[in-house]
Amino acid sequence: MAEQRRVMGDKTVRSGSDLERIAAAARGKGQSRNGDHDRVKDNPSASDRRDGDFEMRIGRDGTWYYKGTPITRLPLVKLFASVLRREPDGSHWLVTPVERGTIIVEDAPFVAVDVDRKPADSLLVAEDVELIFRTNLDETVVAGADHPIRVEIDADTGEPAPYIDVRNGLEALINRPTFYRLVEFAVERADPASGSKVLGVWSKGQFFPLGSAETDGSTS
């Protein structure tokens, strides 16, 4: 039993040490797994990539996990998020100056937990209004051409899955309460391509569709 506790204790210390090593590398300090100091490009080519797995996962609710255990230190999560990259193939990597490794993202790496509309008293059809989102990591994003909103509709359930681009293809899943608040700001408009009616919101001169405004017209 004592031996088992010692081994488990060593494993806990080793896991913690590994996490701190990754954190040190993310700060631009520290060494790779091999002990070298080779710098890795922020956007390395395929030939520069090192096969690696940081054994991290981001749950659908935005919780970060390391080897199955939640990372509860917000500053540490923010640090890792600052070096998070998304590749064209959809994979996610933590890229530090000395190494890079894959992480699993169950849905989107961030969650939008609130939205404000400024000016708050402007008309819903005002094109110069700004929709300001706050993420679970206290980052603010203003919807617009550089930070578009998109909505995926589940083909089976018809449920919407709304997202906003935070940076460089990294998106935030807009949680349900925030999406309901967003719908309160929606206006009806004819789609320029199809002519069908859609509901959407304006922000920084951009119109973002949230869903169809058409009804089937059936009566009971």
C-alpha positions as CSV (number, residue, x, y, z in Angstrom):
1,M,0.0,0.0,0.0
2,A,2.8,2.4,0.9
3,E,4.4,1.6,-2.5
4,Q,1.1,2.3,-4.3
5,R,0.8,5.6,-2.5
6,R,4.4,6.5,-3.4
7,V,3.8,5.6,-7.1
8,M,0.5,7.5,-7.2
9,G,2.2,10.5,-5.5
10,D,5.0,10.4,-8.0
11,K,2.5,10.3,-10.8
12,T,0.6,13.3,-9.4
13,V,3.8,15.3,-9.0
14,R,4.9,14.3,-12.5
15,S,1.6,15.3,-14.0
16,G,1.7,18.7,-12.3
17,S,5.3,19.1,-13.4
18,D,4.3,18.4,-17.0
19,L,1.6,21.0,-16.8
20,E,3.9,23.6,-15.4
21,R,6.5,22.8,-18.1
22,I,3.9,23.5,-20.8
23,A,2.9,26.7,-19.0
24,A,6.5,27.8,-18.8
25,A,6.9,27.1,-22.5
26,A,3.8,29.1,-23.3
27,R,5.3,32.0,-21.5
28,G,8.4,31.7,-23.7
29,K,10.5,30.2,-20.9
30,G,11.5,26.6,-20.5
31,Q,12.4,23.6,-22.5
32,S,10.8,21.1,-24.8
33,R,10.2,17.5,-23.8
34,N,13.7,16.7,-25.2
35,G,15.3,19.5,-23.2
36,D,16.2,21.6,-26.2
37,H,15.5,25.3,-26.8
38,D,14.7,25.1,-30.6
39,R,12.1,27.8,-31.4
40,V,9.0,26.6,-33.2
41,K,7.3,29.0,-35.7
42,D,3.9,30.4,-34.8
43,N,2.5,28.8,-38.0
44,P,4.9,26.1,-38.8
45,S,4.8,24.2,-42.1
46,A,4.1,20.5,-42.2
47,S,7.8,19.8,-42.4
48,D,8.4,21.7,-39.2
49,R,5.7,20.0,-37.1
50,R,6.5,17.7,-34.3
51,D,4.1,14.9,-33.4
52,G,2.9,15.7,-30.0
53,D,-0.1,15.4,-27.7
54,F,-0.5,17.6,-24.7
55,E,-3.3,15.4,-23.3
56,M,-5.6,18.4,-23.0
57,R,-9.3,18.7,-23.8
58,I,-11.7,21.5,-24.0
59,G,-15.3,20.4,-23.1
60,R,-18.4,21.8,-24.8
61,D,-19.0,24.0,-21.8
62,G,-15.5,25.6,-22.2
63,T,-13.9,23.7,-19.3
64,W,-10.2,22.8,-19.9
65,Y,-9.0,19.4,-18.8
66,Y,-5.5,18.0,-18.4
67,K,-5.3,14.3,-18.4
68,G,-8.9,14.1,-17.5
69,T,-8.7,16.6,-14.6
70,P,-10.3,20.1,-14.9
71,I,-7.8,23.0,-14.9
72,T,-9.3,25.3,-12.3
73,R,-6.7,28.1,-12.4
74,L,-8.2,30.8,-14.7
75,P,-4.9,32.6,-15.4
76,L,-3.4,29.3,-16.5
77,V,-6.3,28.6,-18.8
78,K,-6.0,32.1,-20.3
79,L,-2.3,31.5,-20.8
80,F,-2.9,28.3,-22.7
81,A,-5.7,30.0,-24.7
82,S,-3.3,32.7,-25.8
83,V,-1.2,30.2,-27.6
84,L,-4.0,28.1,-29.1
85,R,-4.1,27.8,-32.8
86,R,-6.5,26.2,-35.3
87,E,-5.1,24.5,-38.4
88,P,-6.9,24.5,-41.8
89,D,-7.8,20.8,-41.2
90,G,-9.8,21.8,-38.1
91,S,-7.3,20.4,-35.6
92,H,-6.3,22.5,-32.6
93,W,-2.7,23.0,-31.3
94,L,-1.0,24.7,-28.4
95,V,2.0,26.4,-30.0
96,T,4.8,27.6,-27.7
97,P,8.3,28.9,-28.6
98,V,9.8,25.5,-27.9
99,E,7.2,22.9,-28.8
100,R,3.6,22.3,-30.0
101,G,1.1,19.7,-29.3
102,T,-2.5,18.8,-30.2
103,I,-5.4,19.2,-27.9
104,I,-9.0,17.9,-28.3
105,V,-11.8,20.5,-28.7
106,E,-15.2,18.9,-28.3
107,D,-17.1,21.8,-29.9
108,A,-15.6,25.3,-29.8
109,P,-12.6,26.4,-27.7
110,F,-14.6,29.3,-26.1
111,V,-18.1,30.0,-24.9
112,A,-19.9,33.3,-25.4
113,V,-21.7,33.9,-22.0
114,D,-23.1,37.4,-22.5
115,V,-23.9,40.0,-25.1
116,D,-24.4,43.8,-24.9
117,R,-25.8,46.1,-27.5
118,K,-24.4,49.6,-27.9
119,P,-26.0,52.1,-28.1
120,A,-28.6,50.2,-26.1
121,D,-31.4,52.6,-27.1
122,S,-30.7,52.5,-30.8
123,L,-33.3,51.1,-33.3
124,L,-33.1,47.4,-34.0
125,V,-32.6,48.2,-37.6
126,A,-29.7,50.5,-37.0
127,E,-26.7,49.3,-39.0
128,D,-24.1,51.1,-36.9
129,V,-24.9,49.3,-33.6
130,E,-22.3,47.1,-32.0
131,L,-23.0,43.7,-30.4
132,I,-20.3,43.1,-27.8
133,F,-19.8,39.5,-26.6
134,R,-18.0,38.4,-23.5
135,T,-16.5,34.9,-23.4
136,N,-16.0,32.5,-20.5
137,L,-12.3,33.7,-20.4
138,D,-13.4,37.4,-20.0
139,E,-12.4,38.3,-23.5
140,T,-14.7,40.8,-25.4
141,V,-15.5,40.5,-29.1
142,V,-17.4,42.9,-31.2
143,A,-19.4,41.1,-34.0
144,G,-18.6,42.4,-37.4
145,A,-16.8,41.6,-40.6
146,D,-13.7,40.4,-38.7
147,H,-15.8,38.5,-36.1
148,P,-18.8,37.1,-37.9
149,I,-21.7,35.2,-36.3
150,R,-22.8,32.0,-37.9
151,V,-25.6,29.6,-37.0
152,E,-25.6,25.8,-37.8
153,I,-29.0,24.0,-37.7
154,D,-29.0,20.4,-36.6
155,A,-30.7,18.5,-39.5
156,D,-32.3,16.0,-37.2
157,T,-33.5,18.2,-34.3
158,G,-33.7,21.6,-35.9
159,E,-31.8,23.0,-32.9
160,P,-29.5,26.0,-33.7
161,A,-25.8,26.0,-32.8
162,P,-24.6,29.6,-32.9
163,Y,-21.0,30.7,-33.0
164,I,-18.9,33.9,-33.2
165,D,-15.4,34.0,-34.5
166,V,-13.1,35.2,-31.8
167,R,-9.8,35.2,-33.6
168,N,-8.0,33.4,-36.4
169,G,-10.7,30.8,-36.9
170,L,-11.1,30.1,-33.2
171,E,-14.8,30.4,-32.3
172,A,-17.0,30.8,-29.3
173,L,-20.2,28.7,-28.9
174,I,-22.9,31.2,-28.0
175,N,-24.6,29.7,-25.0
176,R,-28.4,29.3,-24.9
177,P,-29.2,32.4,-22.6
178,T,-27.0,34.6,-24.7
179,F,-28.5,33.4,-27.9
180,Y,-32.0,34.1,-26.6
181,R,-30.9,37.6,-25.7
182,L,-29.5,37.9,-29.2
183,V,-32.8,36.9,-30.7
184,E,-34.4,39.8,-28.8
185,F,-32.3,42.1,-31.0
186,A,-33.3,40.4,-34.3
187,V,-35.1,42.0,-37.2
188,E,-36.8,40.5,-40.2
189,R,-35.2,40.9,-43.6
190,A,-35.5,39.4,-47.1
191,D,-32.5,37.3,-48.0
192,P,-30.8,39.0,-51.1
193,A,-30.1,35.6,-52.7
194,S,-33.3,33.6,-52.2
195,G,-35.8,36.3,-51.3
196,S,-37.0,34.3,-48.3
197,K,-37.5,36.0,-45.0
198,V,-34.8,35.6,-42.3
199,L,-34.3,36.8,-38.8
200,G,-31.0,38.4,-38.0
201,V,-29.0,41.0,-36.2
202,W,-27.0,44.0,-37.2
203,S,-23.5,44.8,-35.8
204,K,-20.9,47.2,-37.3
205,G,-22.7,47.5,-40.6
206,Q,-23.0,43.7,-41.0
207,F,-26.2,41.7,-41.0
208,F,-26.0,38.2,-39.5
209,P,-28.8,35.7,-40.2
210,L,-30.0,33.7,-37.1
211,G,-32.6,31.6,-38.8
212,S,-35.6,31.6,-41.1
213,A,-38.6,33.9,-40.4
214,E,-40.8,31.9,-42.8
215,T,-43.8,30.0,-41.5
216,D,-45.5,27.0,-43.2
217,G,-48.8,28.9,-43.2
218,S,-50.7,25.8,-42.0
219,T,-53.8,26.2,-39.9
220,S,-55.4,23.8,-37.5
